[in-house]
Amino acid sequence: MVRLANILVVDDAAFMRVMLRTLLENNGHTVVGEAANGVEAIEKYVTCRPDLVTMDITMPIMEGVDAVREIRQKDPRAKIVMCSAMGQKEMVVRAIQAGAIDFIVKPMQEGKVLEVIAKHTGS
């Protein structure tokens, strides 16, 4: 049986969080929390202990790259996938250097999202 993932969705845009939650839940995953900025992401990561985090790069208060760095300091095994718009290649590289394991380009395609999650969680 396929093990489905518990996922924390981080994006400052509410519509993106809803879209990702719907996509993930419709495919059997569980969204264990949502956050609108990097500070919330760190707090939710500690309380929710997700299998994987989808992390927007550009957010208010604390951007995604900084949140990745902080989460990875708390849990070196954290699996964080960056979600970035086209043209943010430099930011994606910084995120990978900070500890992100993969990235998904916005606008997100359902198949690509599910493929990346399966690759890193075995689900």
N, C-alpha and C positions, 0 to 999 in steps of 0.2 A: 504494500500500500504506500502511496506517495505521502510523504510528510509535508504538510503545508506550513508556511512560515507565519510567525507573528512579526508584524511590521509596524514601525514608527514612521509616519509620513510628516515631513517637514517642508513647508512652503509658506511664504507670506501671503500668497493669493488663495483665498478661501475656495474659489472655484477649482483650482488645481488640486487642493486637498480632497475636495468632494469627488472630482474626476478619478483621482488615484485610488481613493477608498473604494469607490464603486467598482472600478476595474479589478482591484485586488480581491474584494469580497465576492464578486461574481465568479471568480476563479478559485474560490475555496480558501484563500488566505484570510488571516485575521488582522485587522488594523487595531493594534493595542493602544495607540495614542496618536495625537496630532500636535504639531507645534507650528507657530507662525514666525519664529525667529530662532537664532542660534542659542540664545539663553534658555528659551523654553525647551529647545531640543535636548540640551544637556540635562535639564531637570527631568524631562520625560524619559530620557534614556535610563537614568538612574532608577526611576521608579518602575518603569515598564519592562526593562531588560528584554528588548526585542531581539529576534534572530537577525534582523536586518533593518537598516534605516535608509529611506530615500530622502536625500537632502538637496534642497534648492541651494544655489550658490549665492545669488544676490538677494539679501534680505535686510530689513532694518535692524537696529540694535546690535546684532552680531551676525556677520555673514557666515555662509556655510563653511568656508575653508577654516575659519577660526573655530567653529563648532566641532568640525571633524578633529582638529588637533586636540581640543579639550576632551572630547569623548574618548579618543584613542589613549589619552593619558590616563583616564579613569579605567578603561578596559582595552588593553592592547589587541584583543581579539575581536573588537567591534567590527561589524561588517556594514560599511556605509557606501551607498551608491549615490553619486552626484547626479542631479538633474539640471541640465544647463541648456540655455538657448543657443542657437547657432551663433558662431562668432565669439564664443567665450572660451576658446581653446586654451589660452594662457591661464585662465582661472581653473580650468579642468586639470591642467598640468600641476598647478599649485595644490589643488585638492588631493590629487594622487600622491604628491610628495608629502602631504600632511597625513596621509593614511587611508584615503578613500580607496576602495577596491575596484570600482568600475564607474561608468557614467552612462547616462541615457540622455539623448538629445531631445529637447522640446521643439516642436510639439511631439508629444510621446505617442508612439504606436504601440497598441496593446501587445502585439506579438513580441516586440523588442523588450518591453517591460517584463513580461513573463519569462522570457528567455534569460534575461540577466538575473532575475530573482532565482530561477531554477539553478542556474550555473553556480550561484554562491550559497544556496541553502539546501540543495539536493531535493527541492520540492517542485 
